[in-house]
Amino acid sequence: MKVLVYRKCSTCMKALKWLDEHNINYEERAIKEENPTYDMIPPDQLANVNPEQLEALRESYGLNDPFLLRYVRWLGELLHGNFGYSITSGVPIKDSPSSVR
């Protein structure tokens, strides 16, 4: 499991402590280092993607916008029942078989 962490966030640190206490394996990834566009492209094709294509993908998903704007946008969508789409499959999260019901 990948866990995105902001080191200055006390809630993030408590979550990591809880995972450790319950012997749950995870891969810690810093939020600032995370680039979701790499997860959208199959690894075998990533080498053939030029920087302009990656930048266009980031722009199309609003990833170049300031963090606060992205967060407010996300929160608004969440409050309207839109939990987003899976980056890997493109299926709405609420319809994905692994979502909690």
N, C-alpha and C positions, 0 to 999 in steps of 0.2 A: 504494500500500500504506500502511495506517495502522500506525504504530509507537507503542505505548504506552511511555512513558519515565518513569522515576523519576530525576530529576536527581542525586540523592545516591547512586545505585547505580553502582558502577564497571563492573559487567558491562553495564548498559544503555549506558553511555557508550562502552565498547569495541565494542558492537554497532553503534552509530551511526557510529563511526569506520570500522568494516569496511564498512558500507553505502556510506559516502562514498568510500572507497578503491576500491570496485568499481562506482562510478557507478550505483548503484541508487537510483531515485527513491522517496521516501517522504514521508509526511506525519507529522510528529512531533506527538504529542498527550500532554500530561502526564497521568499516571495520576490525579492529584487532580481534574483538570478533566473527565475522561471520565465520561459518563453514558450507560451502555448502553441505558437505557430509550428514549432518543431514536432509537436505531438500530432498535428493535423496532417502531416505529410509522411507517407510510409518511409521508413529508414533507407530502403534501397533506392528511393527516388530523391531523397534529400540532397545528395551530392550533385544532382543535376539541376537543382533549383537555384536561380541566380538571386542576388540580394534585392533586386528590384521586385521580383515576384514575392519574396518574403515580406517586403515592405508594403506591397499592395494588399497582401493578406492581412497584415497587422492593421492597416488602415481600414479595411472593409469590416473588421470586427471591432473597431473603435479602440484598439489596444494602444494607440499612440496618444489617446486623450489622457488628461490628468487623472490620477488615481481617484480623487474625490468625485469627479464627474462620472467615472465608470462605476463607482460604488453607488452613487445616488441613482443612476440609471438601472443598475442591477436590483437595488432595493425596491424601486418602483415596479419593475417587472415581477419580482417575487411577490409583492403585495397583491398583484393582479393574477396570481396563480401560474405565472410563467416561470418555471424552474430552469429554463434554458434547454440547450441541446447537448448531447454527448459529442465531445470533440472528435472521438474516433469513429463513431457509427453515424452521427448526424440525427439520431432518433431523439425525440423530445424526452427529457429526463423523466417526466411524469408517466410516460408510456414505456420506459425501459423495463425489461424483466427484472433487473436487479434493484429497482426502486422499492422502498419500503411502503407498504400499503396499510 
